[in-house]
Amino acid sequence: MKILLVNDDGIYSQGILTLAKKLIAFGNEVVLVAPQGQMSGMGHSISYYGYVNYTELNILDGAHCFAVNGTPADCVKVALNLILTDKPDLIISGINKGFNLGSDIFYSGTVNAGLEGAAQRIKSLAVSQEYHLKDFEFTAEFVAKNLKKFYSLIPQDAQTVININVPSDDKSVIKGVRFSKIGIKTYKENYIFDNNFGYKLKGTSELGDHNSNEDDVYLYQENYITISAVKNDWNDYNMYEKYKNEEFDL
């Protein structure tokens, strides 16, 4: 399988490098195109008014690696338009250092790089794991072993991204793997002032009021690996059906 690997932690992140090595070992053809530095929290932003450039790096045997001075979504666009001669079979974003659950997907460069893949009609996965895990070996092995299954789960129109979150690398702790809905998280945000630079956001999150035992936020806290289906479609279909014939004054 031809795979494009992207992320938001940067081209030198051990998450993307570990996953690349594992995918290569399983016989896949892999190209890495990732930001030259940390780009977490960039969502689906692109460098529309700026310039993007890329540089090839010799940092991993068996794979072509490119650093881009842009966002995760930029990396997908640069890869498809400037670097690759053929479309990949699959785009994988990650492995991210830190989970991307519930409301996180609005901000996540990891998930939105996958959604950019969907916008380009290429099957895509986003993969994240608990921030404090010692390495990325367990998650990389999990993805590589189940790659064909994940690929088959994504509809042929490629408009759905599979979002995977791994809470632990200890099999005695993990309760299983659950397909889940996207849950709700609430944030407590606090800006701390630094005299040298300005204000820096310090935030914590917790379960929202309307989560159920089918949601990724809840199941992750219960030590399940969660697999969720995410789409670029932002329509509220219930509201559309209710108000599509509504009349308004001009």
C-alpha positions, -999 to 999 in steps of 0.1 A, spaced: 0 0 0 12 35 -8 9 57 23 14 94 29 23 101 65 17 136 79 14 150 115 13 182 135 42 175 159 68 180 132 89 159 109 113 149 137 86 137 160 92 101 172 55 94 166 56 98 128 91 82 126 81 51 147 49 46 127 68 50 94 94 23 104 66 -1 114 46 4 82 77 -1 61 84 -33 81 49 -45 71 58 -40 34 42 -6 27 56 22 6 58 53 28 64 90 22 66 115 51 56 151 46 53 170 79 58 204 93 94 215 100 84 224 136 56 220 161 21 228 146 -3 214 172 -36 232 176 -36 246 140 -69 230 131 -75 231 94 -57 263 87 -36 268 56 -9 293 46 -32 311 21 -15 345 22 20 332 29 46 311 10 53 274 16 84 256 7 96 221 13 130 204 19 139 167 15 156 152 45 177 121 49 164 110 83 149 76 78 160 46 58 134 32 34 113 64 31 114 98 15 110 125 41 101 162 35 98 191 59 73 218 50 73 254 65 35 252 69 6 237 87 -6 200 87 -32 208 61 -5 226 40 16 194 42 -12 173 26 -17 199 -2 21 202 -8 25 165 -9 -3 159 -34 5 189 -56 43 192 -55 59 161 -42 41 129 -51 37 118 -87 7 95 -79 -20 98 -53 -14 76 -22 -38 48 -13 -40 61 22 -31 92 43 -22 86 80 -19 116 103 1 109 134 10 93 157 2 124 178 16 129 213 -16 135 231 -52 124 226 -77 140 202 -111 133 216 -145 150 215 -142 187 210 -105 184 204 -111 177 168 -120 213 161 -85 224 171 -64 193 162 -39 196 134 -37 158 135 -74 152 128 -77 181 103 -48 168 82 -69 137 79 -99 158 70 -78 176 43 -71 141 29 -109 135 28 -114 168 11 -89 155 -16 -110 123 -18 -82 101 -3 -89 76 25 -74 89 57 -68 80 93 -58 101 123 -39 84 151 -32 98 186 -21 84 219 -19 94 256 7 121 261 26 104 289 33 70 272 70 62 271 71 56 233 50 50 202 58 13 196 25 -2 209 3 23 189 24 19 157 21 -19 160 -17 -16 165 -21 5 134 1 -16 112 -15 -49 122 -50 -35 116 -42 -13 86 -62 -33 61 -92 -34 84 -91 3 90 -88 9 52 -118 -13 45 -139 6 71 -135 39 53 -163 44 27 -152 44 -10 -161 81 -13 -133 87 13 -154 115 30 -151 98 65 -119 99 85 -112 72 111 -100 89 143 -80 65 166 -70 72 202 -49 49 223 -50 55 261 -23 30 272 5 7 259 -2 -18 287 -24 -47 275 -34 -55 311 -48 -19 314 -66 -17 280 -101 -31 282 -106 -34 245 -113 -15 213 -146 3 208 -161 20 178 -175 52 194 -193 84 188 -176 118 191 -182 130 227 -184 164 243 -156 180 264 -158 212 283 -127 234 288 -116 255 318 -93 281 302 -69 304 320 -44 329 305 -12 333 324 8 365 319 45 364 313 63 397 315 87 387 287 62 376 261 25 381 269 -4 358 278 -2 320 274 -32 298 275 -33 271 302 -64 249 298 -79 217 313 -107 197 300 -133 174 314 -164 153 304 -193 174 290 -227 171 306 -243 150 278 -217 122 273 -229 86 272 -211 53 274 -209 53 236 -188 84 233 -150 85 227 -143 108 257 -160 85 281 -147 52 267 -111 66 265 -113 74 302 -124 39 308 -92 27 291 -107 16 257 -89 23 224 -115 44 206 -122 45 169 -145 73 157 -159 83 123 -154 120 115 -167 139 84 -162 173 69 -200 176 66 -211 203 91 -248 203 82 -274 202 110 -299 181 90 -326 182 117 -326 220 116 -325 220 79 -356 198 76 -374 219 102 -367 253 86 -361 246 49 -395 262 40 -393 290 65 -401 325 51 -381 356 60 -387 393 54 -366 411 29 
